[in-house]
Amino acid sequence: MTSQPVSAAAAGTWTLGDLTVNRIGFGAMRLTGSAAFHQGTRSDRGRAIGTLRRAVELGVNHIDTAAFYFSRLRSANELINSALAPYGDDLVIATKVGPARDADGEWDSPARPGQLRGQVEENLRQLGRDHLDLVNLRLMGQDSVSEHFGALAELRDAGLVRHLGISAARPEHLAQVLEIAPVVCVQNRYGIDAREGDEMLRACAERGIAFVPFFSIAGEGREAGAVRAEHDQVHAVARAHGVSPAQVRLAWILGQGAHVLAIPGTGDPDHLVDNVAAGALRLTAEEHRLLDSIGRRPS
């Protein structure tokens, strides 16, 4: 008899402002294709829509997306709209603004503060919403983000945005934006072998802010996917539990604190089930120490 798949609820919950989400969510970036920012391999529309609907069936109620997640054939936001609208009351859709791509998919100059409203409105149009649950300001290397974040705070006050966050940020950025408006999450690159985010992880824990890592499974593969050879320590823990290395990586991420949310992305329904099941995987203290050794810098 086939066992029932694990629900995203097994990972526990966290509250983003006044929105409660399961700690295992879903990243929409890979829905439009498998190559780096989707200039290569085509995606199957029906499969992508089926994956989104399956995610919700499995209890995923936190989806991360952006208007700049698109290929020549697919838009992540449009796929989400087609698959899930009308949206359930408990579904939280987080999006990002700041970066910009032209119609050919090439990166353009990042948005200026006065252009952020247009980006927010484009996300609203594509998703078919009258407001956005959560908008993250994706930083592009700037030192000061106060003007950009202030523009988003005005949109929040106007009712277009419910909650705000920041992405690819440093602790000093968090201090800047907290002087302007509340922040419910920080999205940064972080994983077993990408530990430069430790300081931000701790800063968020101290303030009760969600820390939402990206590329937790892909590692150095980033947008292209998990192209690197997996670490022996990850394989060893995976064998001990009879699970995949991806599940071990996600379980380690979730073990970094109750405020940590995972948003693994995939366009494969089987990988989706595997990722969600990681929410039920509990690593031992010894296994955590073994995995921690991967990212530890030599003294």
Secondary structure, DSSP 8 states (H G I E B T S, - for coil): -------GGGG-EEEETTEEEESB-EE-GGGG-SSGGGSSS---HHHHHHHHHHHHHTT--EEE--TT-B-SS-BHHHHHHHHH-S--TT-EEEEEES-EE-TTS-EE----GGGHHHHHHHHHHHHT-SSEEEEEEE--S-S--HHHHHHHHHHHHTTSEEEEEEES--HHHHHHHHTTS---EEEEE-BTTB-TTHHHHHHHHHHT-EEEEESTTTGGGGGG-S-S---HHHHHHHHHHT--HHHHHHHHHHTT-TTB-B--B-S-HHHHHHHHHGGG----HHHHHHHHHHH----
